[in-house]
Amino acid sequence: MASTIQPIQVVARDETAQSVPARWATVRVRTNSAEFVGRVLVPATTRNASTALRADRQFVFLTQVHVNRGRAAEPFVAISRRYIKAIAVLHESAPEALPVSVR
């Protein structure tokens, strides 16, 4: 059976009991040797991209990544926090349905 991609809505509740869907943010990550511009998923349980980026994880995961201002985009890049010199949030998008592969 072939898999299809169907959108789903990821939703959590915040302190005000309003629905807060997961969303995407565009960020710039600088290391000593490269600059990465890509999208990071901001979980439904997090208010903004800055809070999500401060999470206690060893890696920052990006999708649709342009390396050193290149034209071609890499589908996925994981960057170790120990090599990151600076992170800037360029844009936070509105909540949207996230595609999920169904088997």
Beta strands, then each sheet from edge to edge (+ up, - down):
strand 1: 4-8
strand 2: 11-13
strand 3: 19-21
strand 4: 23-31
strand 5: 35-42
strand 6: 59-67
strand 7: 73-80
strand 8: 84-92
strand 9: 98-102
sheet 1: 1+ 9-
sheet 2: 2+ 3-
sheet 3: 7+ 6- 5+ 4- 8+
end
